[in-house]
Amino acid sequence: MTKIYISLVTAFAAVAALATATPVQAQEVDLVARVPFDFAVGDANLPHDTYRLSRMNGHPDMLFLRGDQKGTFVRTSEERLLRDGATPTLVFHRYGDQYFLRQVRWEGTARVDLPETKRERGAAESRGTRAAAVMETVTIAAARR
């Protein structure tokens, strides 16, 4: 009788745990943008492509970028801006022929900042020795879906 009781309690606990678990998954696509150059975001290198950007359910600090060829998750920090109906955009830093995604600006007042990577810091430090590596800001328009 004790074995049956333990088995039933274990089975019930497993079902209860599975019923309350919430999977981490991307929300519906928030923005779509065509990026015409290869770029880095976090530790990932992404090719030029059309990207769909989504925030993660239950984890607003996580951003999911996915293209037809490749995708990645990246941790962000959200900021609030005074922007009235501005167009959603992706903001890149460019050093020579290297692009780094640094911000995603949503419609309205939200913006997410992406952290500077070691690779971008290296590109920034080398700009003093190479005239072509001066940092420029490149903005790509995005569409809300």
C-alpha positions in Angstrom: 0.0 0.0 0.0 2.8 2.4 0.7 4.4 2.0 -2.7 1.1 2.7 -4.4 0.6 5.8 -2.2 4.1 7.1 -3.0 3.6 6.5 -6.7 0.3 8.4 -6.7 1.8 11.3 -4.8 4.8 11.5 -7.1 2.6 11.3 -10.2 0.3 14.0 -8.8 3.3 16.3 -8.0 4.7 15.8 -11.5 1.4 16.7 -13.1 1.0 19.8 -10.9 4.5 21.0 -11.7 4.0 20.6 -15.4 0.6 22.3 -15.3 2.1 25.4 -13.5 5.2 25.7 -15.6 5.2 28.5 -18.1 7.4 28.0 -21.2 9.6 30.8 -22.3 8.6 31.6 -25.8 8.7 34.6 -28.1 5.6 36.8 -28.3 4.1 37.5 -31.7 6.5 39.4 -34.0 6.8 43.1 -32.9 8.9 44.5 -35.7 10.2 43.5 -39.1 13.3 45.1 -40.6 15.4 44.4 -43.7 19.1 44.8 -42.8 21.2 45.1 -45.9 24.6 44.3 -44.3 26.1 41.6 -42.0 26.2 42.7 -38.3 27.0 41.5 -34.8 24.5 41.4 -31.9 25.7 40.1 -28.6 28.0 37.1 -29.4 26.3 36.3 -32.7 27.2 37.3 -36.2 24.1 37.7 -38.4 24.0 37.9 -42.2 22.1 40.5 -44.1 18.5 39.4 -44.2 14.9 40.4 -43.2 14.7 40.1 -39.4 11.6 39.7 -37.2 12.2 41.0 -33.6 10.1 39.9 -30.7 10.3 40.3 -26.9 10.1 37.2 -24.8 6.9 36.4 -22.8 7.7 36.9 -19.1 11.2 38.2 -19.9 10.9 41.7 -21.3 14.7 42.1 -21.1 15.2 39.3 -23.7 14.9 40.1 -27.4 14.6 37.4 -30.1 15.9 38.3 -33.6 15.3 35.8 -36.3 15.9 35.9 -40.0 15.5 33.3 -42.7 19.0 32.0 -42.2 19.9 32.6 -38.6 18.6 34.0 -35.3 19.7 34.8 -31.8 18.5 35.8 -28.3 20.1 38.9 -26.7 19.7 40.5 -23.3 18.6 44.2 -23.3 17.7 47.0 -21.0 14.6 49.1 -21.7 14.5 52.9 -21.6 11.6 55.2 -21.9 11.9 58.2 -24.3 9.9 61.3 -25.2 9.0 60.2 -28.7 5.6 61.0 -30.2 4.7 58.5 -32.8 8.2 58.1 -34.1 8.9 55.3 -36.7 10.4 52.1 -35.2 14.1 51.8 -36.0 17.1 49.7 -35.5 20.3 51.6 -34.6 23.7 50.3 -35.5 27.2 51.5 -34.7 29.6 51.1 -37.7 33.4 51.0 -37.6 34.8 50.6 -41.1 32.8 47.6 -42.5 31.7 46.2 -39.1 28.2 46.8 -37.9 26.9 46.3 -34.3 23.2 46.5 -33.3 22.9 48.8 -30.3 19.3 49.9 -30.0 15.8 49.0 -31.1 13.4 51.9 -31.0 9.7 50.9 -30.8 6.8 53.1 -31.7 5.8 55.4 -29.0 8.1 55.8 -26.0 10.1 52.5 -25.6 13.6 51.8 -26.6 15.8 48.8 -25.8 19.6 49.2 -25.5 21.9 46.3 -26.4 25.2 46.0 -24.5 28.5 46.9 -26.0 30.5 43.7 -26.8 34.2 43.1 -26.4 34.4 43.0 -30.2 32.8 46.4 -30.6 35.1 47.9 -27.9 38.0 46.5 -30.0 36.7 48.1 -33.1 36.2 51.4 -31.3 39.7 51.3 -29.8 41.3 50.7 -33.3 39.6 53.7 -34.7 42.4 55.9 -33.5 44.9 54.0 -35.6 42.7 53.7 -38.7 40.9 56.7 -40.3 38.3 54.4 -41.9 37.2 53.0 -38.5 35.5 56.2 -37.2 32.2 55.3 -35.5 29.1 56.2 -37.4 25.5 55.6 -36.4 23.4 53.8 -39.0 19.6 53.7 -38.6 17.3 51.2 -40.4 13.5 51.8 -40.5 11.4 48.9 -39.2 7.7 48.1 -39.6 5.3 47.1 -36.8 3.6 43.7 -37.5 
